[in-house]
Amino acid sequence: MLESRFTFAIETMGCKANVTDSQAIESELRRLGGRAVSQGEADVYVLNTCTVTDQADRDAEAVLRRKGGRLTVVTGCMAEVSPDRAAVARDTQTVVIRNSGKNLLASTVEEWLAGTLREQRRVVHGERAGWHGRIEVASGAALDVESERRTRVFLKVQDGCDQFCSYCIIPTARGRSRSLPSDQVIREVALLVERGAKEIVLTAIHAADYRDRGTDFTALVARTLGETKVPRLRLTSLDPAEITPGILDLMAQEPRLCPHLHVSLQSASTRVLHAMKRGYDQYRARECLAAIAEKVPHAFVGMDVIAGFPGETGEEFEETMEFLRATPWSKLHVFPFSMRKGTAAARLVAEGLAVPAGEVKARAKAMRDLSARRMEEQLRKRMGGVMEIVVEGKAVEYRGRRCSQGYSRSYQRVIVPGAHGTNSFLRARVVGVDARIEALLGERI
């Protein structure tokens, strides 16, 4: 093994787009001669931050006060929106690299390695005009899937957003929408499969904005399936208006396209949706879920919902709950509203429309309780069925036995007795349910 020039650790906060960005950073640091280690042993510590709420910023600040390396690099959305807040690391040399300057991260670390990075604190801004036309991805050739024990690889095909939902700071944090050329997507997927990837997730900030010379997101998915040998392809989260008949037809017909959809619902009150500037209404959301149930009846459908958006009345919250009780889905990801400065929703709070904190908490709990009941129902429907999983990570202890675990095509977690090879396919019959940890219990067949 070649001796490494330095050691590094990367910690990622926030969404799947950040996971893909960290993947790209890792590839760059390995190219420079770096070796990944645990955080406490790292020469270079990279924190890839989230800024979707003010709480996310506070969480990042708390991490930075506890952790660091000889060089601490802070990047991601908080670094873009609030670079001064990002420069709070403990007694280490700190570089804050805004999203618009992520392409300069490698050269900044090179400067540090050469001993010519003099400042104790530096903010790297990058070229914002070019940022609007560029999308950074990890090269599949740089990711050694097998040796790094990866089971699921994320490929970012679109970044930025032009939608400006009233609660969201992402257009400011990530810039305007831009897409990875479809030819490059195909090359990256093929390289990742060659490297051993069993499952690839196409990620995007706003998939409906994907465009490349007439190719939209549905066409990109079809082309990826048609021109590569990817064993499993999974999709990013989508708004109800983005789940096209073409996507559902592909999911129904092509077994390699996982029957798993993550729907960014947020609310089912049409007035609240309009206040959020979501671009669809309750009717369209109901139509979307009915179409999924009709065309892909065994799909796992997760949904994002916000509890306590400013101005949401008790009647409007109950309207959302009635919608949720009546429609087909599998699991809710519940987010109590958390104000983000600089958004239109923050102005609603300033106008006195904030829902009291206790009421927000109660609404979130009601949604989570409904989700827990629905999730257990969904798990029990799988009893006796056969699932194929990709084994993830090392064997773990479960009820006194060494077990392996992984996810089915429909994104159900399955626990199977025995230590089985990471990143290998395994078929199991479902013999039990552990609703507490939202898992199916299987026996290998």
Number of C-alpha atoms within 10 A of each C-alpha: 3 5 8 12 12 17 20 24 23 19 15 20 18 15 14 20 21 22 20 24 23 23 22 23 22 22 21 20 21 19 12 17 13 21 18 19 16 12 18 12 15 22 21 25 26 29 24 25 25 26 25 21 18 14 14 18 22 15 15 23 18 13 16 20 13 9 17 27 23 16 22 27 28 29 30 30 27 29 30 27 21 15 22 12 15 28 22 19 25 15 14 16 21 26 27 30 28 28 26 25 20 21 20 16 20 16 12 18 19 15 13 16 14 9 9 10 16 10 10 11 15 16 21 20 17 16 12 14 10 11 20 16 14 17 18 18 21 20 18 24 15 17 22 16 21 13 9 9 15 18 20 18 23 24 28 26 29 27 27 24 23 14 16 16 20 20 25 22 22 23 17 17 23 21 21 16 23 24 23 20 17 22 12 12 22 19 17 19 28 19 19 24 21 16 17 19 25 22 25 20 20 26 24 29 25 22 26 18 20 24 20 16 7 8 14 16 27 19 17 21 22 16 16 20 20 12 12 15 15 22 15 19 23 24 20 21 23 21 21 23 18 18 23 16 14 14 18 21 13 20 22 19 11 14 13 17 24 23 25 23 24 22 25 20 22 21 30 25 22 20 15 22 20 15 20 20 15 21 15 16 19 20 11 15 23 17 13 20 17 16 16 26 17 12 16 18 13 15 20 24 20 21 23 17 21 20 25 27 27 26 18 19 15 13 10 18 21 14 16 22 18 12 17 18 12 10 14 17 24 22 21 23 17 19 18 18 21 21 22 21 15 14 17 20 25 19 18 18 15 11 11 10 16 20 19 10 13 10 14 21 16 14 21 21 15 13 21 17 13 16 22 17 13 17 20 18 13 18 20 16 10 18 16 13 11 17 23 18 24 24 24 20 16 14 20 16 11 12 7 7 13 15 17 24 27 23 18 22 22 19 18 19 18 27 27 26 18 16 15 19 15 19 22 14 15 19 16 20 20 22 15 18 20 14 15 8 8 15 20 24 18 23 17 15 10
